[in-house]
Amino acid sequence: MPPTTRSDISLRVNGETHALTVDNRTTLLDALRENLGLTGTKKGCDQGQCGACTVLEDGRRAVSCLQLAVAAEGAEITTIEGIASEDGLHPVQEAFLELDGYQCGYCTSGQICSAVAVIREHAEGWPSAATDDVRPDADPAPLDAAEIRERMSGNLCRCGAYSAIVRAVARASEETKVTV
């Protein structure tokens, strides 16, 4: 029997399960955009360097252009389309709108997904490269501008809206109560 190049997979995206047949080489990004029609996640560099394709996988940031769709089976994937709730926009989305954390908007979906994860990671006590004291018994570092810049450094903005993005993440972190 010849080896198969296609797989039947089940992806759970934004709370909904989808059965797909994909080429084994299909990235998660392409499965989301081409197979499921979720075009909010953007294809920027297609090399994992810009962050435009950032989604949440089991609550953690994932660069979807570098991950195969078959490897995401069993995970809970959240795209920008799944960030808001029935009650309204997520506090990160509201802050991006109110503080102009976007310009052209191309990177915004990845920036917002990343910011949601940054706030959660910080609340859980994960240090960053900018964290001064990384001892397990140390108090958590404040989520200040330096921490936010370091934690968001995997997401590029060609328009240069970084100052507004930092302000938006800071505001959203104050408004968001994360349970760990």
HELIX and SHEET records of a PDB file:
HELIX    1   1 LEU A   28  ASP A   30  1                                   3    
HELIX    2   2 ALA A   31  ASN A   35  3                                   5    
HELIX    3   3 ALA A   69  ALA A   72  5                                   4    
HELIX    4   4 ILE A   80  GLY A   82  5                                   3    
HELIX    5   5 PRO A   91  GLU A   98  1                                   8    
HELIX    6   6 THR A  108  ALA A  123  1                                  16    
HELIX    7   7 ALA A  145  ARG A  151  1                                   7    
HELIX    8   8 TYR A  162  GLU A  175  1                                  14    
SHEET    1   A 5 GLU A  16  ASP A  23  0                                        
SHEET    2   A 5 ARG A   6  VAL A  13 -1                                        
SHEET    3   A 5 GLU A  76  THR A  78  1                                        
SHEET    4   A 5 THR A  54  GLU A  57 -1                                        
SHEET    5   A 5 ARG A  60  VAL A  63 -1                                        
END                                                                             
